[in-house]
Amino acid sequence: MEVVMIEANTYEAMMSRFEAFTRKVESLCERHRDKALEKWLDNQDVCIILNISPRTLQTYRDNGTLPYSQVNHKMYYKPEDVQAALRVIGEKQPERKQKGATYGR
């Protein structure tokens, strides 16, 4: 075991800098707490909320209808983005019904 000796004032200076660093890290964590992954939705959650298939969800990701973040190979969605997509999809629903009615004739 190696023993390192430092002066008391050097130790105090080092400790005060470490405490300042700790406060900065805690401040950053507090500011970004809303980005915690537990508040985000995964593919299954979004498919249930939007009542769509996983393939349709992939289409929404591909065409930019629904923003997402990817961690490793898993996709995550902000709840507010899913709500916005729900409004956009709801506006397109009457178009699909009209097209469906046209095809049925």
N, C-alpha and C positions, 0 to 999 in steps of 0.2 A: 504494500500500500504506500502511495506517495502522499506526503503531507505538504500542502502549500500554505504559506503564511502571508497574509496581507495586512496592511495597516488598517486601523479601525475606521479612519475617515474614508479610505478607499472602499471598504466594505459598506459603509453607510451610503456612499454615492452610488455604488452598484445596486444596493437594495432600493433606493429611491427611484432609480431608473427602471428597475424591474417592476415596481409598483405602478409607475406611470404607464409602462407598457401594458400591464394587466388592465388598467382602467381603459386604455384605448381599445383593447381587444373586446372587453365587455361592452363598451359603447358601440362598437361595430356590430357585435352580435345582437344588441338590443335594436338597433336600427333596421336590421335585416331579419328580424324574427318572423315577420309576416311571410317570408319566403321559405319557411320551414316546409319540408316535403310532406308532412302529415296533412297539410291543408290542400295539397294538390290532388288531382284525380288521375286515376290510371285508365287504360283503355276500357276495361270492363265497366267501370263507373260511368264513363262518358257514353258508352253504347247503351247502357240502361237509361240514363237521363235523357238522351236524345232519341231513344227508341230506334236505333239503327244497327246495322250489322258491322262487324269488324272491317269488312271490305269497304263499306261506305265511309267509315271513319278514316280509313287510309286515304280514300279519295279526298276527303275534306282536308287532311293534312297535306296531301300532294298539291291541291289547287289553292291552298292558302286560306281556305274558309275558317280553319281552326288552327291557331298557333299552338305550338307544343315545345316541350323541352325533352331532350333525350339524355338519360343517364344509363351508361352502358348500352344495353339493348332494349331498355324499357322506356316507354313514352309517358310523359306526365303533362297535365293540362291545368291551367289556372281556372278556378271556378268562374271567375268573371268572364274569361274568354269563352267558356262553354255556354254561359248565359247569353253572350253576344251572338254566338253561333246559333243558338236556339232561336233567337229573333230572326236572324237571316234565313234560317231553314224554314221557319214558320211563314215567312213572306213568300218563299218559293213553293210552299205546299199547294196553294190554289192553282198555280201554273201546272203542277204535275197532275192535279185532279182534272183540269180542263183538257190537258193532253190525253189523259187516260180516257176521258169521255169521248174525245174525238176518235181515238183508235177503236173504241167499242162500237162505233156507228157503222 
